[in-house]
């Protein structure tokens, strides 16, 4: 039997080490589907409920495995559906290859059914590499460049293969004019800056007495080096959300997340520092960095395209985080102000107490902060966490203490709704022997999480560790936007847009053969987490939470609380509870410190 183009596509994927392709079928990839049958499902075709979920699962797989995620979809609507998940990968710098079908070459330009100009459509999301295969000899070069580019640039690439091309007999490129032979593989590399640049950076850092560090996902492989630099400089370390798992949360000098979902210690450290070192992060919110001109600053990033952003850095070092920090360390002097580090650690300890008290605030019926806080102490050492966008991301950022081998991620830059559950599914295919937990709002769960429970039910028995827990914060409100309307605009809740139905999430899970528990009382929260973590199958925990608990930003002032109160005067449907919870939560920051009374 002759080898078809589609057969060679799958063979090349296997040669690149691809073991899963997250996809949804359609006639635009019928040739590939037939090849999958001939290849005995190698690499394995993982069927989602929707192409957007296929893309999110590929992103989750890539984020938690460190390998390229691969997704596939049919022409027209299938290719269009991939886009949101692919943009999530592009903006978070995650290597993903999309393989999409197209109508037959003979129909192109003829306004044929499901014909979309995919090269134009994908021009932005796959801006680093997007090509259409029109002859078999083109194939190996296009596939290999797609993988190498995705890996090297940590980006999205796309390969478009018309349906009739998939069915052609494969013939390799010849040793001839205008033929492009290709080869597999990309070796590991760790670029480092030049010695002169390192000395300039050291001069800046050695001049400081109050140093702050900000790390992101690019520092994930530099845990030991970040710790040693922080100790040498007497610095505190804040973390962008995508770098939450890059350094242990329980280290006394780690101030936690930064930004709107961040902590007050991070906010205060950035406000008061005189020197800033940013490692592996393109954190976008400049208002949470030191005032321009108030701090001297150095940036380290592996991507030259991403240095020099966000802040007037004096030195921009292009290099691998761990290797660069190791080269920098001998040049650094331990001349920081000891009182600065002591102050940071005191602020961190106080914030931990504030979070504990905020989690203990009574709510109706359950405080969502308590749901996350109760989980934190129960997290398995090898857990993988996914948070969805919305108020759930606040509680993930502030209440979950990650340490050691724990991994966590969310849609950091696109901040799209809906990746929580498919991220966890992708994680389970990357690490079937590790438990996964998705913390999601009810809006995201209704948007697509419920459908992906069907995917969980289809595949969970293949995983060595069957635990995939979906925790739904069920407050019947699109809560983050509701609070943004209140706090930023002083506008009342607009019920037609914000109110969503109460759904029996746990019942739906049980109808699929999964475990499910509805939790309606605070004293049931801890037991629900414990039972889900001990379950012999995936579990949905439906936590009925209070929408009036505010996700107050770390720099929140009474002005913002007053703006929320103003919304009540304009007829907010949640008036009394919203104000009561807002002030009850805010006041926790002003209660006396148990061990350092009066110290701020």
Buried (B, 14 or more C-beta within 10 A) or exposed (E): EEBBBBBBBBBBBEBBEBBBBBBBBBBBBBBBBBBBEEBEEEBBBBBBBBBBBBBBBBBBBBBBBEBBBBBBBBBBEBBBBBBBBBBBBBBBBBBBBBBBBBBBBEBBEEEEEBBBEBBEBBEEBBBBBBBBBBEBBBBBBBBBBBBBBBBEBBBBBBBBBBBBBBBBEBBEBEEEEEEEEBEEEBEEEEEBBEEEBBEBBBBBBBBBBBBBBBBBBBBBBBBEBBBBBBEBBBBBBBBBBBBBBBBBBEBBBBBBBBBBBBBBBBBBBBBBBBBBBBBBBBBEEEEBBBEEEBBBBBBBBBBEEBBEBBBEBBBBBBBBBBBBBBBBEEBBEEBBBEEBBEBBBBBBBBBBBBBBBBBEBEBBBBBBBBBBBBBBEEBBEBBBBBBBBBBBBBBBBBBBBBEEEBBBBBBBBBBBBBBBBBBBBBBBBBBBEBBBBBBBBBBBBBBBBBBBBBBBBBBBEEBEBBBBBBBBBBBBBBBBBBBEBBBEEBBBBEEEEBBBEEBEBBEBBBEBEBBBBBBEEBEBBBEBBEBBBEBEBBBBBBBBBBBBBBBBBBBBEEEBBEBBBBBBEEEBBBBEBBBBBBBBBBEBBEEEBEEEEEEE
